């Protein structure tokens, strides 16, 4: 079995309240092994025999929808992919860790979609963007709260959903993956 992290979108924001112990119980009942959560924002660690692909992501999203009525998606990544999301992020070290994010995406955007996002964002804020594998690297230079670079803005241009985590959170998740 392989150790994975699932990053669930829209959990414990916008009215989608979900207790992490209930999420652990439902996923364990569905056959996921060694399930744990990190922070109460939809970060789930688990062991599973299947490859981290769209079918596994869809299965987790279906379980959450069926059990809790929350329409979400799950970006499932291995420890190595999370390590790469930190190490390959070109903005790490340039801004505060809380401002540097990886937006995990539901699939791979095209270069044309990314270019359209960058063009549409030009002049809207100081954020910087870089394309990664099934992710975007973002430097929210002036902070996340007042940014006009919202998930809805990015998702519309990329044609896929995403959920972001800052590098501090990713480092914590990676550490916990190694211990559990």
Backbone torsions as a table, in degrees:
resi	resn	phi	psi	omega
1	UNK	NA	149.7	-179.9
2	UNK	-108.6	146.2	176.9
3	UNK	-88.4	129.9	-179.0
4	UNK	-128.1	161.9	166.6
5	UNK	-120.7	135.4	172.5
6	UNK	-111.1	126.3	176.2
7	UNK	-102.2	108.4	-177.9
8	UNK	-88.7	135.8	178.3
9	UNK	-84.9	147.0	172.6
10	UNK	62.4	36.6	177.7
11	UNK	-103.6	130.2	-179.3
12	UNK	58.9	32.3	169.2
13	UNK	-139.1	153.1	175.5
14	UNK	58.8	30.7	177.8
15	UNK	88.6	-6.0	178.8
16	UNK	-85.5	73.9	-178.0
17	UNK	-82.0	133.2	-178.4
18	UNK	-147.8	123.6	177.2
19	UNK	-77.8	132.0	-175.7
20	UNK	-65.3	-33.9	178.1
21	UNK	-66.0	-33.5	176.6
22	UNK	-68.9	-38.4	177.2
23	UNK	-64.1	-44.1	177.5
24	UNK	-58.7	-45.3	-178.3
25	UNK	-62.8	-43.7	-178.0
26	UNK	-66.8	-43.2	179.7
27	UNK	-68.5	-36.9	177.0
28	UNK	-63.7	-44.4	178.3
29	UNK	-61.4	-30.5	-179.8
30	UNK	-81.8	0.5	175.5
31	UNK	105.5	0.6	175.4
32	UNK	-76.4	146.1	-172.2
33	UNK	-113.6	145.6	174.3
34	UNK	55.6	47.2	-176.0
35	UNK	-79.3	134.1	177.2
36	UNK	-147.4	159.9	176.0
37	UNK	-119.8	157.7	176.5
38	UNK	-127.1	116.0	-175.4
39	UNK	60.8	163.8	-174.1
40	UNK	-96.4	41.3	-177.2
41	UNK	-123.2	26.0	175.3
42	UNK	85.7	34.6	173.7
43	UNK	-105.8	111.4	-174.4
44	UNK	-119.9	129.3	174.9
45	UNK	-103.9	142.9	179.7
46	UNK	-163.6	161.6	172.6
47	UNK	-105.6	141.5	-178.7
48	UNK	-156.8	148.9	-178.4
49	UNK	-83.3	-20.7	-178.5
50	UNK	-80.8	157.2	175.5
51	UNK	-70.8	151.2	177.5
52	UNK	-76.3	88.5	-179.8
53	UNK	-131.8	-175.7	-176.6
54	UNK	-60.0	-32.8	-179.9
55	UNK	-66.7	-42.1	178.2
56	UNK	-66.8	-40.9	177.3
57	UNK	-62.0	-43.6	179.0
58	UNK	-65.4	-36.3	178.4
59	UNK	-62.7	-45.1	179.3
60	UNK	-64.0	-44.1	179.0
61	UNK	-61.5	-40.2	179.2
62	UNK	-65.0	-42.0	179.3
63	UNK	-60.7	-46.1	179.8
64	UNK	-63.9	-41.5	178.9
65	UNK	-64.1	-47.0	-178.4
66	UNK	-65.8	-41.0	-174.8
67	UNK	-81.8	-34.0	-171.0
68	UNK	-125.6	-5.3	179.7
69	UNK	71.9	18.8	-179.5
70	UNK	-102.0	122.6	177.2
71	UNK	-83.3	106.4	-176.4
72	UNK	-134.1	-178.9	167.3
73	UNK	-137.9	162.6	-178.2
74	UNK	-124.3	123.0	171.7
75	UNK	-95.3	108.4	-175.9
76	UNK	-98.5	127.8	-177.8
77	UNK	-136.7	149.8	174.3
78	UNK	-81.4	168.7	175.6
79	UNK	-58.7	-40.0	179.1
80	UNK	-64.7	-38.3	177.1
81	UNK	-66.7	-35.6	177.2
82	UNK	-69.4	-42.5	176.7
83	UNK	-57.9	-43.5	178.2
84	UNK	-64.8	-35.3	179.1
85	UNK	-64.0	-23.6	175.9
86	UNK	-89.9	-54.3	-173.5
87	UNK	-68.3	-32.6	-177.9
88	UNK	-89.5	-5.0	179.7
89	UNK	-72.0	114.2	-174.5
90	UNK	-69.1	-8.7	-176.7
91	UNK	-98.5	-6.3	177.6
92	UNK	-63.5	130.8	-179.4
93	UNK	91.2	-12.8	-179.4
94	UNK	-95.5	-25.1	179.2
95	UNK	-135.8	173.7	175.6
96	UNK	-61.1	143.0	-178.4
97	UNK	-55.1	-33.7	-178.0
98	UNK	-70.5	-15.9	179.2
99	UNK	-97.0	-16.2	-177.9
100	UNK	-95.3	119.5	-173.7
101	UNK	-124.5	158.8	164.1
102	UNK	-116.8	125.1	175.5
103	UNK	-96.3	106.3	179.0
104	UNK	-77.7	129.8	-173.1
105	UNK	-109.4	154.4	175.1
106	UNK	-84.3	78.7	-178.9
107	UNK	102.5	178.4	-174.5
108	UNK	-100.5	118.6	175.2
109	UNK	-74.5	157.5	176.0
110	UNK	-82.5	163.1	175.7
111	UNK	-61.2	-38.0	179.4
112	UNK	-63.1	-40.3	177.6
113	UNK	-64.6	-43.5	178.2
114	UNK	-62.7	-44.4	179.4
115	UNK	-60.9	-38.6	177.6
116	UNK	-64.7	-40.8	177.5
117	UNK	-60.4	-48.3	-179.3
118	UNK	-61.8	-44.0	-179.9
119	UNK	-63.7	-44.3	-179.5
120	UNK	-68.3	-26.6	-179.1
121	UNK	-84.0	-21.9	-176.5
122	UNK	-51.1	127.7	178.7
123	UNK	85.7	-2.6	-177.8
124	UNK	-93.6	-16.0	-178.2
125	UNK	175.5	177.1	-176.1
126	UNK	-88.5	1.9	-177.2
127	UNK	-61.8	149.8	175.6
128	UNK	-117.5	145.4	-178.0
129	UNK	-129.0	144.9	171.6
130	UNK	-143.0	145.3	-179.0
131	UNK	-89.6	133.4	175.7
132	UNK	-126.2	-176.7	179.3
133	UNK	-73.1	115.3	-177.7
134	UNK	52.5	32.2	179.9
135	UNK	-159.9	166.1	168.8
136	UNK	-119.7	143.6	171.5
137	UNK	-100.8	132.7	-175.2
138	UNK	-133.0	136.3	169.8
139	UNK	-111.8	104.9	175.9
140	UNK	-83.8	71.6	-169.2
141	UNK	-49.6	-38.4	-178.3
142	UNK	-101.8	10.3	179.9
143	UNK	107.9	157.4	-176.3
144	UNK	-84.5	-39.0	-170.5
145	UNK	-57.3	-40.9	-176.4
146	UNK	-101.4	8.4	-177.4
147	UNK	-69.9	141.8	173.5
148	UNK	-87.9	-4.8	177.5
149	UNK	-87.4	78.1	-176.1
150	UNK	-90.1	165.2	175.8
151	UNK	-58.2	-43.3	-179.2
152	UNK	-60.2	-42.0	179.0
153	UNK	-60.7	-47.7	-178.0
154	UNK	-70.0	-44.1	-177.4
155	UNK	-61.4	-38.9	179.9
156	UNK	-61.8	-42.5	-177.1
157	UNK	-78.6	-30.4	-178.8
158	UNK	-90.1	-16.0	179.2
159	UNK	71.0	25.2	178.6
160	UNK	-157.6	153.1	179.7
161	UNK	-78.8	158.8	178.7
162	UNK	-149.9	158.3	174.5
163	UNK	-139.8	131.2	-172.0
164	UNK	-102.8	148.3	172.2
165	UNK	-136.7	140.4	177.7
166	UNK	-80.3	163.7	-173.8
167	UNK	-66.5	-28.0	176.6
168	UNK	-63.3	-45.4	178.1
169	UNK	-64.7	-41.3	179.6
170	UNK	-62.7	-39.9	177.5
171	UNK	-63.2	-41.1	178.2
172	UNK	-63.8	-43.1	179.4
173	UNK	-63.7	-43.7	179.9
174	UNK	-62.3	-41.2	177.2
175	UNK	-62.9	-44.6	-179.7
176	UNK	-66.8	-35.6	177.2
177	UNK	-59.6	-38.1	-177.8
178	UNK	-72.8	-25.8	-177.6
179	UNK	-91.0	-21.4	-175.0
180	UNK	-105.9	NA	NA
